[in-house]
């Protein structure tokens, strides 16, 4: 799979894919690849990394990986294509989940719990990044993730917004926090898919994103935490308004 405007696939998938623990290889590999799909780290219509690469990154055999991919295919999340340009391709989200299906997926979600946990993780990650500082290469990756959200077409905005937030979580230096954030963000995305994209809200979010990244790069930990707290509160207000 070639690199694209989001950065190479290895870079995009780093916050989610990690070696699984012995004893639960199938289950944990399935969980991680489901997160890749739900977070839009591989957009609909694009190919997952090759089996060999996925198996190595997850620390599982290719036989186990094929069992995982078979489940995803049976669930209508991916499709296998043969030939020179074949592989396992993620199906566009709109082809997989209609509005009724999305609503069914969130009916038992404790929205308040999800939103509070998300805020704790995001505020903490922003503060850590600002407190400990980012190297030149890390800072550049964060700026690039921000720039891609500014240039995003409406249909791509939520996916690129997710990548920006995941990048911040990844850069905080805690693999455990990054993994927990990836999981909760997948649920947040399910919730967001049930409400409309509002241009005025996106413009406001972009201003917050810019201020947040500036605070992180300036080493302003309190400013970064406060801006992230405000940003999470805005998203929470919309989700409560539409879904509560």
Secondary structure, DSSP 8 states (H G I E B T S, - for coil): ---BTTB-HHHHHTTT-----TT-HHHHHHHHHHHHHHTTSS-TTSB---HHHHHHHHT--HHHHHHHHHHHHHTTSEEEE-STT-EEEE--HHHH--HHHHHHHHTT--HHHHHHHHHHHHHHHHHHHHHH---HHHHHHHHHHHHHHHT--GGGHHHHHHHHHHHHHHHTS-HHHHHHHHHHHHHHHHHHTTS---HHHHHHHHHHHHHHHHHHHTT-HHHHHHHHHHHHHHHHHHHHHHH-
